[in-house]
């Protein structure tokens, strides 16, 4: 077995699907299946079984997967140690970034990282903050940028705190919001609870099921088209031309949304991690 085999097993575990794994690794299904059979013959063990629901790791396969991931970690630690001895910043990092943050900030971060540190290999994925956080906790990511409050005992850097606002199209600026459809956004439960609290404190009972979208940008676009009103953080409003009203709770507390950079403490001081952290911090408010 080699590193490509470790990567293949890891991808199979994540996707539970031969076709999707082959697409991820840019190989044919036939080549992937042959390599999997070769590993099984080499180790004299059945690694996976296939069903209509996808693939499932056997008990032997789980043991092999565990050791493959451990070997991956050892090899990466070796590379990090070697990179730290070189005269320039280099090395790899696996980063997970919130979908909404990536839409407005990630491009500039990666462009600056590539320009200032061309030898750093940043493997970046985007997803919901909840999913990114979970994968960070189990070690699938080295570093993450997520929105909202999550418990974390490693390195943590607040990148920004912004106001959460009510937005309506200019032509609907004087229309009572009770008379307009509400455009809701699917996000993590903690934020949704804050929105529900604001509704209760302002005696509002909008229908949150008719229009439910997955991103800030989609909500803003709907409002711009005059479909209804919405509640979104300021990060997505730099080009919005309608009416914007920052929100507060009944006790006077501002309704805000924070973005954090989280990293495992044992690798936070690696040169490539510091490079990513510094550039993310410098671009936080842009």
C-alpha positions as CSV (number, residue, x, y, z in Angstrom):
1,X,0.0,0.0,0.0
2,X,1.1,3.6,-0.6
3,X,-0.2,7.1,0.0
4,X,-2.6,7.0,-3.0
5,X,-4.2,3.9,-1.4
6,X,-4.6,5.7,1.9
7,X,-6.3,8.6,0.0
8,X,-8.5,6.2,-1.8
9,X,-9.7,4.4,1.4
10,X,-10.3,7.8,3.1
11,X,-12.4,8.9,0.1
12,X,-14.4,5.7,0.0
13,X,-15.2,6.1,3.6
14,X,-16.4,9.7,3.1
15,X,-18.5,9.1,-0.1
16,X,-19.7,5.5,0.5
17,X,-19.8,5.3,-3.3
18,X,-17.4,3.9,-5.9
19,X,-18.5,6.3,-8.6
20,X,-18.1,9.4,-6.6
21,X,-14.8,8.3,-5.2
22,X,-13.5,7.7,-8.7
23,X,-14.6,11.2,-9.7
24,X,-12.9,12.7,-6.7
25,X,-9.6,11.0,-7.5
26,X,-9.8,11.5,-11.3
27,X,-9.6,7.7,-12.0
28,X,-11.9,5.3,-13.7
29,X,-14.3,3.1,-11.7
30,X,-12.6,0.1,-13.2
31,X,-9.1,1.2,-12.1
32,X,-10.3,2.0,-8.6
33,X,-12.1,-1.4,-8.3
34,X,-8.9,-3.2,-9.5
35,X,-6.7,-1.3,-7.0
36,X,-9.1,-2.1,-4.2
37,X,-9.1,-5.8,-5.1
38,X,-5.3,-5.7,-5.3
39,X,-5.1,-4.3,-1.7
40,X,-7.5,-7.0,-0.5
41,X,-5.4,-9.7,-2.0
42,X,-2.2,-8.1,-0.6
43,X,-3.7,-8.0,2.9
44,X,-5.8,-11.2,2.6
45,X,-8.8,-9.2,3.9
46,X,-12.2,-8.1,2.7
47,X,-12.2,-4.3,3.0
48,X,-15.7,-3.4,1.7
49,X,-19.0,-4.9,0.7
50,X,-21.3,-3.3,-1.8
51,X,-25.1,-2.9,-1.7
52,X,-27.7,-0.8,-3.3
53,X,-27.2,1.8,-0.6
54,X,-23.5,2.1,-1.4
55,X,-20.4,0.5,0.1
56,X,-19.8,-0.5,3.7
57,X,-16.5,-1.2,5.4
58,X,-16.2,-4.6,7.0
59,X,-14.7,-5.1,10.4
60,X,-11.3,-5.8,8.8
61,X,-11.8,-2.8,6.5
62,X,-12.3,-0.5,9.5
63,X,-9.0,-1.7,11.0
64,X,-7.2,-1.1,7.7
65,X,-8.8,2.3,7.4
66,X,-7.8,3.3,10.9
67,X,-4.2,2.4,10.3
68,X,-4.2,4.0,6.8
69,X,-5.3,7.3,8.4
70,X,-2.7,7.0,11.1
71,X,0.0,6.4,8.4
72,X,-1.2,9.5,6.6
73,X,-0.9,11.6,9.7
74,X,2.6,10.3,10.4
75,X,3.7,11.2,6.8
76,X,2.2,14.6,7.1
77,X,3.9,15.2,10.4
78,X,7.2,14.3,8.8
79,X,6.6,16.7,5.9
80,X,5.7,19.5,8.3
81,X,8.9,18.9,10.3
82,X,11.0,19.0,7.1
83,X,9.2,22.1,5.8
84,X,9.9,23.9,9.1
85,X,13.6,23.5,8.4
86,X,13.6,25.1,5.0
87,X,14.5,28.8,4.4
88,X,11.0,29.7,3.1
89,X,7.4,29.2,4.1
90,X,6.1,26.0,2.5
91,X,4.0,22.9,3.3
92,X,0.4,21.9,3.1
93,X,-2.8,22.7,5.0
94,X,-6.4,21.5,4.8
95,X,-8.8,24.2,5.3
96,X,-12.6,24.2,5.5
97,X,-14.4,27.5,4.9
98,X,-18.0,28.5,5.5
99,X,-20.0,28.7,2.2
100,X,-21.2,32.2,2.9
101,X,-17.8,33.5,4.0
102,X,-16.2,32.0,1.0
103,X,-18.6,33.9,-1.3
104,X,-17.3,37.2,-0.1
105,X,-13.8,36.8,1.3
106,X,-12.2,33.5,0.3
107,X,-11.1,34.6,-3.2
108,X,-8.9,37.5,-1.9
109,X,-7.5,35.3,0.9
110,X,-6.3,32.6,-1.5
111,X,-5.0,35.1,-4.0
112,X,-2.9,36.8,-1.4
113,X,-1.7,33.5,0.0
114,X,-0.6,32.3,-3.4
115,X,1.1,35.6,-4.1
116,X,3.0,35.9,-0.8
117,X,3.6,32.2,-0.1
118,X,3.7,30.4,-3.5
119,X,5.2,27.2,-1.9
120,X,2.2,26.7,0.4
121,X,-0.3,24.1,-0.8
122,X,-3.7,25.0,0.5
123,X,-6.4,22.4,0.0
124,X,-9.6,24.3,0.6
125,X,-13.2,23.0,0.8
126,X,-16.4,24.9,1.4
127,X,-19.5,23.7,3.3
128,X,-21.9,24.8,6.0
129,X,-20.3,26.0,9.2
130,X,-21.8,23.1,11.1
131,X,-20.3,20.5,8.7
132,X,-16.9,22.3,8.6
133,X,-16.9,22.4,12.5
134,X,-17.6,18.7,12.7
135,X,-14.9,17.8,10.2
136,X,-12.4,20.0,12.0
137,X,-13.2,18.2,15.3
138,X,-12.4,14.8,13.8
139,X,-9.2,16.0,12.1
140,X,-10.4,16.2,8.5
141,X,-9.3,19.8,8.4
142,X,-6.3,21.5,10.0
143,X,-7.9,24.9,10.0
144,X,-11.4,26.3,9.5
145,X,-13.3,29.6,9.0
146,X,-16.8,29.3,10.4
147,X,-19.6,31.6,11.2
148,X,-21.4,31.4,14.6
149,X,-20.5,30.3,18.1
150,X,-19.0,26.8,18.5
151,X,-17.1,25.3,21.5
152,X,-13.4,25.1,20.8
153,X,-10.4,24.6,23.0
154,X,-7.7,25.0,20.4
155,X,-6.4,28.2,18.7
156,X,-9.3,30.6,18.0
157,X,-9.2,34.0,16.3
158,X,-12.3,36.2,15.8
159,X,-12.1,37.6,12.3
160,X,-15.1,39.9,12.4
161,X,-18.4,40.7,14.1
162,X,-21.1,42.2,11.9
163,X,-24.7,43.5,12.4
164,X,-27.6,41.3,11.4
165,X,-30.1,43.4,9.4
166,X,-33.6,43.4,8.0
167,X,-33.7,44.2,4.3
168,X,-36.5,45.2,1.9
169,X,-36.6,46.4,-1.7
170,X,-36.6,50.2,-2.0
171,X,-40.1,50.2,-3.5
172,X,-41.4,48.3,-0.5
173,X,-39.6,50.5,2.1
174,X,-42.8,51.9,3.4
175,X,-44.8,48.7,3.3
176,X,-45.4,47.0,6.7
177,X,-43.3,43.9,6.7
178,X,-46.3,41.9,8.0
179,X,-47.8,42.5,4.5
180,X,-44.7,41.1,2.7
181,X,-43.5,37.5,2.3
182,X,-40.6,36.5,4.5
183,X,-37.6,35.0,2.8
184,X,-35.9,32.7,5.3
185,X,-32.4,31.1,5.2
186,X,-31.4,27.7,6.3
187,X,-28.5,27.9,8.7
188,X,-27.3,26.4,12.0
189,X,-29.9,26.1,14.9
190,X,-28.2,28.7,17.1
191,X,-28.6,31.5,14.5
192,X,-32.2,30.3,13.7
193,X,-33.0,30.5,17.4
194,X,-31.8,34.1,17.5
195,X,-34.0,35.0,14.5
196,X,-37.0,33.3,16.3
197,X,-36.2,35.3,19.4
198,X,-36.3,38.5,17.5
199,X,-39.6,37.6,15.9
200,X,-41.1,36.8,19.4
201,X,-39.8,40.0,20.9
202,X,-41.3,42.1,18.0
203,X,-44.6,40.1,17.9
204,X,-44.0,38.8,14.4
205,X,-45.2,35.5,13.1
206,X,-44.0,35.3,9.5
207,X,-44.4,32.1,7.5
208,X,-40.8,30.7,7.3
209,X,-41.6,27.8,5.1
210,X,-42.8,29.3,1.9
211,X,-39.4,30.6,0.7
212,X,-36.4,29.0,2.4
213,X,-33.0,29.5,0.8
214,X,-29.5,28.2,1.5
215,X,-27.3,31.3,1.1
216,X,-27.1,35.0,2.0
217,X,-26.6,35.9,-1.6
218,X,-29.8,34.1,-2.7
219,X,-31.8,35.9,0.0
220,X,-30.4,39.3,-1.0
221,X,-31.2,38.6,-4.7
222,X,-34.8,37.7,-3.9
223,X,-35.3,40.9,-1.9
224,X,-33.7,42.9,-4.8
225,X,-36.3,41.4,-7.1
226,X,-39.1,42.5,-4.8
227,X,-40.1,39.0,-3.7
228,X,-40.3,39.9,0.0
229,X,-38.1,40.8,3.0
230,X,-35.4,39.0,4.8
231,X,-32.9,39.0,7.7
232,X,-29.3,38.7,6.7
233,X,-25.8,39.6,8.1
234,X,-24.0,42.7,6.7
235,X,-21.4,40.6,4.9
236,X,-23.7,40.2,2.0
237,X,-25.0,43.8,1.7
238,X,-22.1,45.7,0.2
239,X,-23.9,46.0,-3.2
240,X,-27.5,46.0,-1.9
241,X,-29.4,49.2,-2.8
242,X,-32.6,48.6,-0.8
243,X,-33.5,49.6,2.7
244,X,-31.3,48.1,5.4
245,X,-32.2,48.2,9.1
246,X,-29.8,46.8,11.7
247,X,-31.6,44.7,14.3
248,X,-31.5,44.7,18.1
249,X,-33.2,42.6,20.8
250,X,-35.7,43.8,23.3
251,X,-33.0,44.4,26.0
252,X,-31.0,46.7,23.6
253,X,-28.4,44.1,22.6
254,X,-27.4,44.3,19.0
255,X,-28.2,41.3,16.9
256,X,-24.7,40.3,15.5
257,X,-23.0,37.5,13.7
258,X,-19.3,36.6,14.3
259,X,-16.8,34.8,12.1
260,X,-14.0,32.8,13.7
261,X,-10.8,31.1,12.5
262,X,-10.2,27.9,14.4
263,X,-7.1,25.7,14.3
264,X,-5.7,22.8,16.2
265,X,-3.3,24.1,18.8
266,X,-0.5,21.6,18.1
267,X,-0.1,22.9,14.5
268,X,-1.2,26.6,14.9
269,X,2.5,27.7,14.9
270,X,3.5,25.9,11.8
271,X,4.7,28.5,9.2
272,X,2.0,27.7,6.6
273,X,-0.7,27.9,9.3
274,X,0.6,31.2,10.5
275,X,0.7,32.5,6.9
276,X,-3.0,31.5,6.3
277,X,-4.0,32.9,9.7
278,X,-2.3,36.3,9.1
279,X,-3.7,36.7,5.6
280,X,-7.3,35.7,6.7
281,X,-7.0,38.2,9.6
282,X,-5.8,40.9,7.2
283,X,-8.7,40.3,4.8
284,X,-11.4,39.9,7.5
285,X,-13.1,43.3,7.0
286,X,-12.5,43.8,3.3
